[in-house]
């Protein structure tokens, strides 16, 4: 099929009205959707769901899967898809009109889900189906869905006394609003600061492409000179390459104090943090748990906060000696070669890059020239094709920004799914990188719907007519998010609740994403995805060998940094007493200091306000779950080792047979069975930490 063809989409119910948010017949009509559509569409869908719940709970007949769960799923999916579009636009097009439209309906949506979760009559219907004769005739997948539903009802307060339910509902609504406000404050604070350079001498050391982007940013505002913002594509090159130490110090301080009391007062996330912690603590106690960490772990692989802390402590004990060695080497180099007797935090990235250049005779900037965006995408799609035998073609769809691209995935000329790709940073787009579901695979009254995903990053865009070029870290990020996307898109489960990423334990959901990163270090992969942006020459083998030699450069420091975040998050939700109301930000910072004294080798300045920008746990669903990255990294490294074993001596780890097994046992099953069972089905045994330590170079020679 030619690349330019547009594939037909599965049939769906006809649109309910002229409101494009209520048109579920195909792709979201991003060209037609306006903020004014949000309130009427979302209200009508909430009303539809409420009416359905009222009708089903009033029916005296015993509930059945087809007569009860099926209609609930279909109505719920319509609301989920419409609100998902609104939430997505709030993230990638955060202009005042969309922010207002999202925030106006956020309390209503939160209230509906809280009400449904607390609806005892609804809970009893699910329980009656679970306890009734039909349960034994259901597939294992549907039985698992019912068991998860009962668990989620209990976590939503369904069994609370009626007198307590309004308070529990109010807690959920306020948490949703605070999370949205946290993200908005962080975006606004990030956009609020800029460094303007008018003397070209102040640009010394900064790479040409970063200079060009800064010049374009200044020109866009009709000003001379160069504009550097706190957005990652501008911030990182300054911190890594700028010879002007004072510039690095100003940028570092601005970035480190974003959304805090040290910046714009109305954007201070400190009070929000204290309130969020108090609400989570209150929620946990109402449900009968000692703290929110226990609540968070109920649907995860880990059994208890103590088990997670033991896991983190073990990794810290292994990693800290390597981290201490990394830091001493960096300090010695900075003194001897850079004249920096005291290594300040704003010197770390700069000194590290200089050390890398001296030790391994290459720089990130040199490597970046070999990763132009078109070539990287071709290479990524080639890896997916080799592993899973699927083809990826450009396709056509309405978009929220002209920069966005759209693709379809096919297997043997049969449609598998679609995804949007939004790669470049914009001032209206929240930071970071993420994958989200736009539509999940499922079978309903109108047939089967194929899955649809959003893949979003914040990479630098094209400048001066040249394609964007990516650092190797950018490439790792792209592969990571694509791994999440494949988990969603390659599912073969037709039940919404466990299709793709749904129903997967949170501390296992990073397995497919981290797994994909490993291929970015393989020579046979990089050969096919590099071409110098000017000459077109592929990545030289000698430069690749230097990259491999430097692969675990400062891996000890990087590991303890992630462990610091994980321990802080877990202890914050397990140990800090929030029963008396909002937690003072001083208590939060004190705990962070305690964690750093135990595991960190780098202690930031006392004015550093990391928690104020820790959106993963205060606005992103990772509360008492940030450890998931390290937990799942054990699984992903062990899973990748199967490809190392299969490809040994063959010159390539892109083994189709092992890829087919990974698809079948991990990606295809989604949340339809416990993640540990899926892992063991793929590996034939329990996971081991050995591969992770080996991949990170943290194995002491015998």
GULOPA-440995 format. One record per residue: residue in one letter; x, y, z of N, C-alpha, C in turn. Coordinates in steps of 0.1 Angstrom, whole numbers, plus 5000, padded with zeros to 4 digits. Each point is the difference from the previous one (the first is absolute). Example, Ala and Ser with C-alpha at 12.3 -4.5 7.8 and 13.67 -1.06 7.14 Angstrom:
A513249435078499150125000500950125000
S499650114993500950115000499250115008
***
This chain:
X500949885000499150125000500950125000
X499850104991500850125000499950085012
X501150075004500050085012499050115001
X499650054988499050115000498649965002
X499749875000498649955002499650035014
X498750035001499350015013499249885003
X500249935011499349885002498650035006
X499049934997498750025006500049965015
X499250075008500049975014498849915003
X500149925011498949915004498750075001
X498949944998498750065001499750025015
X499250105003499650035014498750074999
X499450025012498650065000500150144993
X498950044994500050134993500150115011
X500450124995500150115010498750045005
X500050045013498750035007499550144996
X500950094996499650144997501150064992
X499850134998501050084992501350025008
X499949985013501150025009501149904997
X501250054995501049904996500649915011
X499950055012500449915012499149885002
X498850014994499049895001500049914987
X501050024992500149924988501049895002
X499649885002500949895002500149914988
X499750054989499949914988501449984994
X501050075005501449994995501050075008
X500850074994501150085007499450135006
X500650055011499650125005500150114990
X499050094999500050114990500750125006
X501449995001500750115006499950134993
X499750004987499850124992498750075004
X499149935005498750055003499750035015
X500749935008499750015015500550135005
X499150075008500250135006499849995015
X500550095008499850005014498550005003
X499250074992498650015003499249874999
X500649904993499449874999500149925013
X501050035009500349915011498849995009
X499550115006499049985010498849934995
X499350034989498849934996500349854997
X501149974994500349864996500349925013
X500850055009500349925012498849995009
X499250115001498849995009499149894994
X499850004987499149904994500449865002
X501349984999500649865002499949965015
X500250105009499849975014498649965003
X499150084995498549975001499749864995
X500549974988499849874994500449895009
X501250015006500649905009499149995013
X499750125005499250005013498649934997
X499450034989498749944997500149854998
X501149954994500249864998500249935013
X500850065009500349945013498649995008
X499250114999498850005007499149884995
X499949994987499249894994500549865004
X501349984999500649875002499949965015
X500250105009499949965014498649985005
X499050064993498649995003499449874995
X500749934991499549884994500149895010
X498949935003500049905011500649874994
X500249984987500549884995501549985003
X500449885002501549975003500850064988
X501150075003500850064990500749894992
X500250034987500849914991501150084994
X501049934994501150084994499550084988
X499249944991499650074988498950115004
X499249975010498950105003500450105009
X501249995007500450095010501450064998
X501049915000501450054998500250064986
X499449944990500250054986499550144999
X498750035003499550144999500850105009
X500449955012500850095008501350044993
X500749904995501250024993499950104988
X498949974992499850084988499850155003
X499150025010499750145004501250075006
X500749925009501250055006501150044990
X500149924990501150024989499750134993
X498750034997499750124993500450135008
X499749995013500450125009501550005001
X500649895001501549995001500750064988
X499549964988500650054988499850154998
X498850055003499850154998500850085010
X499949965013500850075010501549984998
X500449894994501449984997500550104990
X499250034990500350104990500250145007
X499150035009500150135007501350005008
X500249905007501249995009501350014991
X500049934989501150014991500350144995
X498950074996500250134995500550105011
X499549975012500550085012501549985001
X500549884997501549985001500850054989
X499550004988500850034988499650144994
X498950065004499650134995499550085012
X500850025010499650065012499950164999
X499150044992499750144998498850045010
X499850125003499050045010498649944997
X499649994987498649954997499949865004
X501049924996499949855003500249985015
X500950085006500249985015498750025007
X499350114996498750035006499049894998
X499949954987499049904997500249875008
X501349965001500449885007499750025015
X500450115006499850025014498550025004
X499250054991498650025003499349865002
X500449904992499449875001500749905008
X501250035004500849905008499249965013
X499550105008499249965012498849914997
X499350034988498949924997500449854996
X501049994993500549874996500549925012
X500850075009500549945012498849955009
X499050095001498849975008499349874995
X499950004987499349884994500749875003
X501350004998500849885002500049965015
X500050105009500049985014498649945004
X498950064995498749955002499849854996
X500549974988499949874994500849905009
X501250045004500849915008499449985014
X499250095005499449985013498649944999
X499549984989498649964998499949855005
X499449995012499949875006499149904992
X498950064994499149914992500849954987
X500850084995500849964988501049905004
X500750025012500949915005499449865003
X498750005005499349885003499749924987
X499750084989499849934987501249924995
X501250075001501249934996500349895009
X499750015013500349905010499049884997
X498850034997499049894997500449924988
X500650074990500549934988501249925004
X500950055008501249935004499649885008
X499050015009499649895009499049914993
X499450034989499049924994500449894991
X499149924995500349884992500750044987
X499850114994500650034987501550025001
X500550045012501450025002500949884995
X499649895004500749884997500149974985
X499150064992500049974985500750114993
X500450115007500850104993501449974998
X500650064990501449984997500850055012
X501349955001500950055011500250154999
X500050054988500250154999498850075006
X498849964997498850075005499949985015
X500449885005500049985015501050105006
X501150024994501050095006499550145000
X499350044989499450134999499050025012
X499249915003499150015011500750015013
X501049925002500850015012500650145002
X500650054989500550145001498950105002
X498949984995498950105002499650015015
X499949885006499650005014501150075009
X501349974996501150065007499950154999
X499850054987499950144998498850075006
X498949935001498950065008500350025014
X500749905006500450025014501050115002
X500950024990501050115001499350134997
X498850004994499350124997499050045011
X499949925010499250035011498649955000
X499749904991498749954999499449945013
X500949955008499649935013500050105012
X500350124997500050105011498550035004
X499850035013498750045004499550124992
X498750014998499450114991500450135005
X500150025013500450135005501450054997
X500949904997501350044996500350024985
X499049954992500350014986500150144994
X499250095004500150144995501450055002
X500649985012501350055003501149934991
X499849864998501049934992499950054986
X498850034995499850054986500750144999
X499850085010500650135000501549994999
X500649915007501449985000500549974986
X499349914993500449964986499950134991
X499050075001499850124992501250105002
X500250035013501150095003501349964995
X500349875002501349944995500250024985
X498949984992500150024986500350154996
X499350095007500350144998501450045004
X500549955011501350045004501149944991
X499849884995500949954990500150084988
X498850044995500050084988500750145002
X499750065012500750125003501549995002
X500449895006501449975001500750014986
X499549934991500549994986500050144994
X498950075001499950134994501050105006
X500250005013501050085007501449974995
X500349874998501349964996500350054985
X499049984992500150054986500250154999
X499250075008500050155000501350055005
X500549935011501350045006501149974991
X500049894993501049974990500150104989
X498850054995499950094989500450155005
X499950025013500250145005501450055000
X501049914999501450045001500749984987
X500850104996500849994988501350085003
X501149954994501350075000500250054986
X500250134999500250074988501550044998
X500649954990501450024997500150104988
X500750115002500150104990501450014994
X501049955008501450004996500349854996
X500549994988500249864995501149935008
X500950085006501049945008499449915012
X498850045004499349925011499649874995
X500049974987499649874995501149904999
X501250035005501149914998499749865006
X500349904991499849865004498749954996
X499050084998498649954997500049964986
X499549884997500049954986499250094990
X500349994988499450084989498549985000
X499649885000498549974999499250075011
X500649995012499350065012500150164998
X501150054995500050144998499050054989
X499949924990499050034989498650005005
X499749905009498649995005499850125010
X501050045007499950125009499850134992
X500750014989499950114991498650014994
X499549894996498649994994499050045011
X500249965012499150035011500050155003
X501150064999500150155002499350074988
X500349964988499450064988498549995000
X499549895006498549985000499450115009
X500850055009499450115009500550144995
X500650004989500550134994501150065008
X500849925006501150065008501449954995
X501050085002501449964996500549895010
X501149944996500749915009499549865000
X500149935011499649865001499249985013
X498949924999499249975011500149865004
X500449975013500149875005498949985011
X499249904999498949985010500349885008
X499149975009500249885009499449874994
X499550014987499649884993501249924997
X499949875001501149914999500950024988
X499550024988500950024988500950125001
X499650105008500850125002500849995013
X499549945010500650005013501249905000
X499849884995501149905001501350054993
X499950054988501350044993500750115008
X499350095007500750105008500749935011
X499349915008500649945011501249914997
X499949944988501049904996501250064993
X499850124993501150054991500450145003
X499250085006500350155001501250025009
X501050074994501250035008499750115011
X499050084998499750105009499449945013
X500849995010499549945013498950085006
X500050134999498950085006498749974993
X500049984987498849974993499549875004
X500949905001499549875005499450015014
X500650085009499550015013498650075001
X499850104991498750065000499049914995
X500349924989499049914994499749895010
X501149955007499849895010499050055011
X500350115005499250055011498550024996
X499850064988498750024995499349874998
X500749904995499349874998499749935013
X501050015010499849935012499050065010
X499650124997499150075009498650034993
X499849934989498750024993498949965009
X498950074998498749975007500250005015
X500950085006500250005014499850145006
X500250015013499850135006501250104997
X501049944994501250084996499850064986
X498849974993499750064987498850085001
X499149994990498850085000499049945011
X499650085009499249955012498849924995
X499250054990498849944997500249864992
X501349974997500349874993500649905010
X500050035013500749925010499249875002
X500749894997499349875002500249945014
X500750085009500249955014498749975007
X499150105000498749985007499249884994
X500149994987499349894993500549865005
X501349995001500649885005499549965013
X500050105009499549975014498649965000
X499250064992498549975000499849864993
X500749974989499949874994500449895009
X501050025008500449895009499049985011
X499450115005499049995010498749934995
X499650034988498949934994500249854998
X501249974995500449864998500049925013
X500550065010500049945014498649985005
X499250104998498649995004499349894993
X500249994987499449894992500449875005
X501349985002500549875005499449965013
X499950095009499449975014498649974999
X499250074991498649964998499849864995
X501049964992499949864994500549895009
X500650045012500549915009501449964999
X500850094993501449974998500850105009
X501249975003500850085009500650124993
X500249994987500550114992499749984986
X500350114992499749994985500849904993
X501349985005500849904993499449874999
X499349965011499349875000498949994990
X499350114999498950014990500649994986
X501150074997500650004987500549864996
X500449925009500649874997498949894998
X498850035004499049894998499949944986
X500050094990499949944986501349984994
X501150005007501349994994500649865003
X501249974994500649875002500649995015
X500650115004500650005014498949985010
X500449945011499049965011499950115010
X501150075004499950095011501150114998
X499850125007501150104999501349945006
X499949925010501349945005500749924990
X499349924992500649924989500750104990
X499350104996500650104990501250065006
X499950055012501250075006501249905001
X499749875003501149915001500749984986
X499150004990500549994986500950124996
X499550125004500850124997501250015008
X500049965013501250005008501149904994
X499549894996501049904994500750064988
X499250064991500650064988500950125004
X499650085010500850115004501449955006
X499949895007501349955006500949954989
X499449954989500849954988500650124992
X499150114999500450104991500850115006
X499950035013500650125006501549994999
X500749895002501550004998500450054986
X499249964990500350044986499750154999
X499050055006499650144999501150085007
X500549965011501150075007501250014992
X500349894993501250004991499850094988
X498850004995499750104989500250145004
X499550045012500150135004501550045003
X500749925006501450035003500850024988
X499849924990500650014987499750144993
X498750045001499650124994500650125008
X500050005013500650105008501550024996
X500749895000501450004997500350064986
X499249964990500150054987499750154999
X498950055007499750145000501150085006
X500649955011501150085006501250014991
X500449884994501250004992499950064987
X498949984993499850044986499250134998
X499150025009499150124998500250115010
X500949985009500350105010498850025010
X499149915001498950015009500349935013
X500550075010500349945013498849965007
X498950074999498749965005499149974989
X499549884999499149964990498550035004
X499550114994498650045004499049924991
X498850005005499049924992499850054986
X500250134997499950044986501249974992
X501049945006501249954993499949864996
X499149925006500049864999499949954985
X498950054994499849964986501250044991
X500550125002501050064992501349925002
X500449985013501249925003499949864995
X498849945002499849864995500249994985
X499550094993500250004985501550014997
X500750095007501450024997500849875003
X499649945011500749875004499749904990
X498749994995499749904990500850024988
X500150134995500850034988501549965002
X500550035012501449965002500349855001
X499149945007500249865003499749914988
X498950044993499549914989500250074986
X500550125000500350074987498850024992
X498950035006498850044992499150085009
X499050074994499050075007498649974996
X499050035008498649984997499750074987
X500650124999499750094988500549934987
X501149945001500649934988499149894996
X499549925010499149894997498750044995
X499550125005498750054996499950024985
X501150044994500050034985499649884992
X500149885006499849874992498549965002
X499250075008498749965003498950104995
X500050024987498950094994498749935002
X499050075003498649955003499549894990
X500050034987499549904990500749875001
X501350015001500849875001499749925013
X499850085011499749935013498749934999
X499050074994498749934999500049884991
X500850014989500149884991500649895008
X501150035008500649895008499149945010
X499350095007499049955010499049914994
X499450044989499049924993500649874995
X501350004996500749884996500149905011
X500450055012500149915011498649935003
X499050085000498649945003499749904989
X500350034988499749914989500849875001
X501350015004500849885002499549915011
X499650075011499649925012498649944999
X499150074994498649965001499449974986
X500750034989499549974987498850094996
X500050125005498950104997500650114991
X499150064993500550124991499350125006
X500750114998499650135005500050104988
X498850064997499950094989499450145004
X500550104994499350135002498650004997
X499150075007498650004997499550145002
X498850024997499450145001499050005011
X499950125007499150025011500050145004
X498850055006500050145005501050015012
X500650115001501150025010499850135008
X500650005012499950125009501150104997
X501049964992501150094997500649954986
X500350094991500649964987501249915001
X500750015012501249925002499849855002
X498849975004499649865004499949914988
X500549885002499949904989499149885005
X499649924990499049895003500449884992
X500049895007500449874994499049895002
X500149904992499249885002501049885001
X499649905007500749875001499249894994
X500749924991499349894994500849875002
X499349895001500649875000499449924989
X500849964990499549924989498850074993
X500250144998499150084993498750025008
X499949965012498850025009500450115010
X499050095002500250115009500249955014
X501050055007500249975014499750115009
X500450124996499750125008500650134994
X499850115006500550134996500750075012
X500950104996500550085011500350144994
X499950105009500450144997501450015006
X500950084993501350035004500250155001
X500250055012500250145003501350025007
X501150034992501349995005500750125006
X499550124995500850125002499450095012
X500950065007499650095011499350124995
X499050045008499250134998499850065013
X499850135000499750075013498749975006
X499149944991498649975005499949855004
X501149935001500049865002500749975013
X499449915008500749975013501349924997
X500950015009501349944998500049855001
X501249944997500149865001499649934987
X499849875002499649914989499049905005
X499049964992499049915005499349934989
X499449895003499149934991498749995007
X498950024992498749995006499049934990
X499049945006499049934991499050104995
X499850004987498950084994498849914998
X500249874998498949904998500649875003
X499349915007500549875003499449894991
X500749904998499549894992498849945008
X498949974993498949935007499049964989
X499149915004498949964991498750045007
X499250074992498750045006498949974990
X498850065001498949974992500350034985
X500950094998500350044986501249934994
X500549905007501249934995501250035008
X501249994994501250025008500650144997
X500550065010500750134998501549975002
X500850054991501449995001500650115009
X501149975007500550105009500750124994
X500050115007500550134995500850065012
X501250054997500950055011500550144996
X500350085011500750124999501549985004
X501050034992501450005005500550144999
X500450055012500350145001501450025007
X500850094993501450035006500250154999
X501150045005500350155000501550014995
X500249964987501350014994500250134993
X501250044997500250124991499449984986
X499550104994499449994987501150044989
X499649994988500950044989500350155001
X501350034995500450145000500850034987
X499750114994500750054988499949904989
X498949944998499849914989500649865002
X500649975011500649875002499049925009
X500049874998499249925009500550015015
X499149975009500350005014501149885002
X500950035009500949895004499849975014
X500249875004499749965013501349955007
X500150035013501149945008499749855001
X500949925004499849865003499049985011
X500050095010499050005011498650024994
X499950094990498750024994499549874993
X501049944993499649874993499549905011
X500749995011499649915010498650035005
X499750135002498650045004499049974990
X500350024987499149964989499749855000
X501049925001499849855001499249975012
X500350065011499249985013498550024998
X499750124995498550034998499449914990
X500849964990499549914990499749865005
X500849965010499849875007498750005007
X499650125007498750015006498949994989
X500350074989499050004989499849864994
X501149924999499849864995499249915009
X500250035013499349925010498550034999
X499650124996498650044998499549954986
X500950014990499549984986500149864996
X500849925006500249864995499249905009
X499150055009499249925008499149914991
X499749885005499049914993498949975010
X499850095010498949985009498850094996
X498849954999498850074996499250065011
X500449985012499350065012500650135004
X499250105001500550145002500950015013
X499549935011500650025013501449955001
X500449914991501349945000500749994987
X499550094991500650014987501250095000
X501149964993501250085000500650035013
X500250135003500650045013499049995012
X498749994997499050005010500149875009
X499850025013500049895009501449945003
X501150064993501349955003500550075013
X500649925009500550055013500950124997
X499950115007500750124997501549985001
X500549915009501449985001500549904990
X499249964991500449924988499850074987
X499350115000499650064988501250064992
X501150025007501250064994500949894993
X499649875002500849894994500250024985
X498950014992500250014986500750134995
X499850105008500750134996501550005002
X500449955012501450005003500749894992
X499349894997500549904992500450054986
X499250094994500350054987501350085000
X500350075011501250085000501349934997
X500049875004501249924999500549994985
X499150004991500349994986500850124994
X499950115007500750124996501550005002
X500449895006501549985002500649904991
X499149944991500549894992500550054986
X501249954996500650054988499249984988
X499449884999499249974988498750094999
X499650055012498850095000500550144996
X501150055006500550134998500550024985
X500549904995500450004986498950054991
X498849955003498850034991499250125004
X500550075010499250125004500950135002
X501250004994500850115001500450054986
X500250134998500550064988500350145004
X501250044998500550145004499150104994
X499550105007499050094995500650084988
X501350024999500650074989500549914989
X500849905004500649914990499249884996
X499149965009499249874997500849885004
X501250015005500849895004499449935012
X500149875001499549935011500950015012
X499549975012500850015012501349924999
X501250055001501249924999500149905011
X500549894997500249895010500950055011
X501050084997500950045011499250095010
X499150084995499250095009499049915008
X499449914994499249905007500749935011
X501249964997500849935011500350095011
X500250134998500250105011498750015008
X498850004993498750015007499849885009
X500449884995499849885008501050015012
X501250044998500950015011499550105010
X499350104996499450105009498649975005
X499549894995498549975003499750015015
X500949955008499750005015500750125007
X500450104992500650125005499150065011
X500450015012499350055011498749935003
X499949874996498849925003499749995015
X501050005008499849995014499350135005
X500450114996499450135004498650014995
X499849954988498650004994499149915007
X500549895004499249905008499650055013
X500950055008499650055013499150125000
X500150084989499150114998498549954999
X499849894992498749954998499649935013
X500949945007499649945013499650105010
X500750125000499650115008498650044998
X499650024987498650044997499149895005
X500349884998499149895003499849995015
X501150015008499949995014499250125006
X500350114995499350125005498549994997
X499649964989498649984996499449905010
X500649885002499349905008500050045014
X501150055006500050045014499150125002
X499850094990499150125002498649955002
X499649894993498749955001499849895010
X501149965006499949895010500350055014
X500750115002500550045013499650135004
X499850104991499750135004498550015005
X499850055012498750015007499350124994
X498949974993499250114994498650015007
X499949935011498749995006499550135006
X500950105002499650125006499750114989
X500149964988499750104989501250024991
X500050104992501050024990501449995006
X500949934993501449975005500850124997
X500750065009500950114998501149964990
X500350094990501049974990501349975007
X500250065012501349985007500149855004
X498949935003500149865004500349924988
X499550044988500349934988501550014996
X500550125002501450024997500949935010
X499649995012500849935010500149854997
X498949944996500049864996500949984988
X500050094990500849994989501550015004
X500350085009501450015005500449875007
X499149945007500349875007500349894989
X499250004990500249904990501450024993
X500250134997501350034993501249965008
X499950035013501249965009500249854999
X499049924998500249865000500549954986
X499450054989500349934987500750094990
X499950145002500650084990501550035002
X500750034989501450045001500150154996
X498950054994500050144996498850075008
X500450105008498950075008499850134994
X498850034995499850134994500050115010
X500050134996500050115010498750005008
X500050065011498850005009498850074993
X500250094990498950074994499449924988
X500649884997499449924990498649955004
X499150014990498649965003499549894991
X500749895001499649894991498649955001
X499449995013498649955001499050084992
X500350134999499050094993499949974985
X500949934994499949964986499949854998
X499849935011499949854999498649964996
X499750034988498649984995499649854999
X501049914998499749865000499149965012
X500450055012499249955012498950105004
X500150124996499050105004498950034989
X500349964988499150024989500049904990
X500749895002500149904989499749865003
X499449975011499649865003501149915006
X501250055003501049925006500250015015
X499050055007500150025014500249875007
X501149995008500449885007500249894990
X500450044987500349904990501150044991
X500850105003501150044992501149884999
X500049925011500949895000499849914988
X498850014994499649914989501150004989
X500650114998501150014989501149905003
X500550005013501049905003499549865001
X498849985006499449875001499949944986
X499450074991499849954986501349994992
X501050085004501349994993500749865003
X499749955011500549865003499449914990
X498650014998499349924990500550024986
X500150134996500450034986501449954997
X500950025009501449964997500149844999
X499249945009500049854999499349954987
X499050074996499349964988500950034988
X500750115000500950024988501149905000
X500449955011501149895000499649884992
X498749984999499549894991500450024986
X500050134995500450044987501549994998
X500750035011501549985000500449864998
X499249915007500349865000499749944986
X498850054994499649954987500950054989
X500550125002500850064989501549985001
X500449935011501549975002500649944988
X501150064994500749954989499350024987
X498950074999499250024988500250144994
X500750095007500250134995498850095002
X498949955005498850095003499149945011
X499550095008499149955010498550014996
X499850054987498650014996499549874995
X499849915010499649864997498550004999
X499549964989498550004997499349905009
X500649895002499349895008499950055014
X501050065006499950055014499150125000
X500050084990499150114999498549965000
X499849894992498649954999499549955014
X501049945007499649955014499850115010
X500850114998499850125009498750064997
X499650014987498750054997498949915006
X500149874998499049915004499850005015
X501150005008499949985014500050135008
X500550114995500050135007499150104994
X500250034987499350114994498549974997
X499849884995498649964996499149995011
X500449955012499149975010499650115009
X500750124999499650125007499849965015
X498950055006499849975014499149885003
X499949914990499049895001500549895009
X501350015005500549915010501150085008
X500449955012501050075008501350014992
X500650125002501350034992501049895003
X500149955013501049915003499849874992
X498749964998499849884992500450024986
X499750124994500450034987501650004998
X500750055010501450005000500549865000
X499549925009500549865001499649924987
X498950034994499649934988501150044989
X500550125000501050034990501449955004
X500450015012501449975004500149855005
X498849955004500149865005500549995015
X500050125007500550005014499750135006
X500350025013499850125007501150114995
X499750125001500950114996501250005010
X501250044994501250025008500650144998
X500750055010500550134999501450014993
X500649884997501349994995500250084987
X499049984990500250074987500050155002
X499150055009500050155002501450055004
X500549935010501350055006501149994989
X500049894992500949984989499950114990
X498750034995499850104990500550145005
X499950025013500450135005501550005004
X500749904998501449995003500350005015
X499049965008500250005014500249855006
X501049944994500449875004501550005003
X500449975012501450005004500749884994
X501150024993500749894994500449905011
X500049874997500449905010501550005002
***
